[in-house]
Amino acid sequence: MSDLMGRLRGRRDWRMTSQRRVVAEVLDGEHVHLTADEVHARAAERLPEISRATVYNTLGELVSLGEVVEVSVHGRAKRYDPNAHQPHQHLVCSGCGLMRDVHPTGDPLAGLPAEERFGFSVTEAEVTYRGLCPSCASGPPHG
């Protein structure tokens, strides 16, 4: 669960306009890492006059502020993750692109042996788990 709205309310360097608020509200809480177009569609349900450009600009600002993480998965549209301050990895459906936060146990850095570090001082690891979500795994409906 994201606390994006709470974090943004505490920022004095970011003015909360109605457009920015609706974008943040769409991203806040329990969600499935939305694309910019999905954010725009959901924001327009709440604020019909919001433009696609405003959504893209707001997402860019939130990423620049470090309040939202832009997640790229090969061959798919970028998605936006408001859990920027909570350590986690991602689980991605290879079929539909659905993305969820996961919290595996253990230290991913410990899995990289010293001889594979090539002298690097490794400070973080990004792990992406891939598979099929229940909907994609069940296949097309039979009829």
VOKOL-214689 format. One record per residue (C-alpha): residue number from 1; z, y, x. Coordinates in steps of 0.2 Angstrom, whole numbers, plus 5000, padded with zeros to 4 digits. Layout:
<nodes>
NODE   lumnu     up   north   east
NODE     NUM      Z       Y      X
...
</nodes>
This chain:
<nodes>
NODE   lumnu     up   north   east
NODE       1   5000    5000   5000
NODE       2   4995    5017   5007
NODE       3   5006    5032   5007
NODE       4   4991    5044   5010
NODE       5   4996    5057   4996
NODE       6   5013    5058   5003
NODE       7   5007    5061   5021
NODE       8   4995    5074   5015
NODE       9   5007    5084   5005
NODE      10   5018    5085   5021
NODE      11   5003    5093   5031
NODE      12   5003    5112   5032
NODE      13   4986    5112   5041
NODE      14   4977    5104   5026
NODE      15   4974    5114   5010
NODE      16   4975    5102   4995
NODE      17   4961    5108   4984
NODE      18   4957    5099   4967
NODE      19   4942    5091   4976
NODE      20   4952    5085   4991
NODE      21   4966    5079   4980
NODE      22   4954    5068   4969
NODE      23   4947    5060   4985
NODE      24   4964    5057   4992
NODE      25   4970    5050   4975
NODE      26   4955    5038   4975
NODE      27   4959    5032   4992
NODE      28   4978    5031   4990
NODE      29   4988    5015   4985
NODE      30   4982    4997   4983
NODE      31   4963    4996   4986
NODE      32   4949    4987   4994
NODE      33   4942    4999   5008
NODE      34   4929    5009   4998
NODE      35   4912    5015   5004
NODE      36   4909    5034   5003
NODE      37   4898    5031   4988
NODE      38   4912    5021   4980
NODE      39   4924    5035   4983
NODE      40   4911    5047   4975
NODE      41   4909    5036   4960
NODE      42   4928    5035   4957
NODE      43   4931    5053   4961
NODE      44   4917    5059   4949
NODE      45   4926    5049   4935
NODE      46   4941    5060   4937
NODE      47   4932    5076   4942
NODE      48   4914    5075   4936
NODE      49   4908    5091   4945
NODE      50   4913    5084   4963
NODE      51   4898    5083   4974
NODE      52   4893    5069   4985
NODE      53   4893    5081   5000
NODE      54   4911    5086   4996
NODE      55   4916    5068   4996
NODE      56   4908    5065   5013
NODE      57   4915    5081   5020
NODE      58   4932    5077   5014
NODE      59   4931    5059   5021
NODE      60   4926    5066   5038
NODE      61   4941    5078   5038
NODE      62   4953    5065   5033
NODE      63   4946    5054   5048
NODE      64   4947    5069   5060
NODE      65   4965    5072   5054
NODE      66   4969    5053   5058
NODE      67   4975    5051   5040
NODE      68   4960    5039   5036
NODE      69   4952    5026   5047
NODE      70   4933    5024   5046
NODE      71   4929    5005   5047
NODE      72   4912    4999   5052
NODE      73   4907    4981   5049
NODE      74   4890    4976   5057
NODE      75   4876    4978   5044
NODE      76   4887    4986   5031
NODE      77   4891    5003   5025
NODE      78   4906    5011   5033
NODE      79   4922    5009   5023
NODE      80   4937    5021   5023
NODE      81   4955    5014   5026
NODE      82   4970    5025   5022
NODE      83   4982    5013   5030
NODE      84   4980    5023   5046
NODE      85   4998    5023   5052
NODE      86   5002    5004   5048
NODE      87   4996    4991   5061
NODE      88   4985    4978   5053
NODE      89   4969    4969   5055
NODE      90   4954    4966   5042
NODE      91   4948    4951   5032
NODE      92   4930    4954   5027
NODE      93   4919    4944   5015
NODE      94   4903    4939   5023
NODE      95   4895    4938   5006
NODE      96   4899    4954   4997
NODE      97   4908    4964   5010
NODE      98   4925    4965   5001
NODE      99   4938    4970   5014
NODE     100   4957    4968   5014
NODE     101   4971    4972   5026
NODE     102   4980    4957   5033
NODE     103   4995    4956   5044
NODE     104   4994    4941   5055
NODE     105   5009    4935   5065
NODE     106   5009    4936   5084
NODE     107   5003    4948   5097
NODE     108   4983    4949   5098
NODE     109   4985    4956   5115
NODE     110   4994    4940   5121
NODE     111   4979    4930   5117
NODE     112   4969    4938   5130
NODE     113   4972    4930   5147
NODE     114   4975    4940   5162
NODE     115   4959    4934   5171
NODE     116   4949    4940   5155
NODE     117   4955    4957   5156
NODE     118   4945    4962   5172
NODE     119   4958    4974   5178
NODE     120   4959    4983   5162
NODE     121   4975    4990   5155
NODE     122   4973    4984   5138
NODE     123   4983    4994   5125
NODE     124   4976    4988   5108
NODE     125   4965    4974   5100
NODE     126   4955    4975   5084
NODE     127   4953    4958   5076
NODE     128   4941    4955   5061
NODE     129   4943    4939   5051
NODE     130   4927    4934   5041
NODE     131   4925    4922   5027
NODE     132   4920    4921   5009
NODE     133   4931    4929   4995
NODE     134   4935    4918   4980
NODE     135   4920    4925   4970
NODE     136   4907    4922   4983
NODE     137   4914    4905   4988
NODE     138   4913    4899   4970
NODE     139   4894    4903   4970
NODE     140   4883    4909   4956
NODE     141   4888    4906   4938
NODE     142   4881    4891   4931
NODE     143   4872    4893   4914
</nodes>
